[in-house]
Amino acid sequence: MFQNRPENIIAQSQSGTGKTAAFVLAMLSRVDPKQNSPQVICLSPTYELALQTGEVIKQMARFCPEITVQFAVRGVDGEFHQIS
């Protein structure tokens, strides 16, 4: 995940082993704060997982104040909602 030319990766492990932390750190390490444009997109298969992953990203990115984190989820009403 940290190679100069990133490769696709598939990871499988038990809950609580750090999979989310591993890919979030890899995503954050590739962000160039000097570029004011979206640089990372993380897709989740469910609403709950999207919220959970978004919270992990926000927690880890708090050590990088120059990085802005936003995520969009589909609400109960079927509309997309952006969360900062």
BELQUIBEL-V68487 format. One line per field, one symbol per residue. ss: DSSP state (H for helix, E for strand, L for the rest). phi: phi as a letter, one per 40 degrees, with the letter a starting at -180 (. if undefined). burial: 1 if it has 24 or more other ideal C-beta (glycine too) atoms within 12 Angstrom, else 0. A space follows every 10 residues. Layout:
ss = ???
phi = ???
burial = ???
//
This chain:
ss = LLLLLLLLLL LLLLLLLLHH HHHHHHHHHL LLLLLLLLLL LLLLLLHHHH HHHHHHHHHH HLLLLLLLLL EEEELLLLLE EEEL
phi = .bccbcbcab bbaccgchcc dccccccccc cbccccadbb bbbbcbdccc cccdcccccc cccbcccbbb abbccccgcc bcbc
burial = 0000000000 0000000001 0011011100 1000000001 0100000001 0011011001 1000001010 1010000000 0000
//
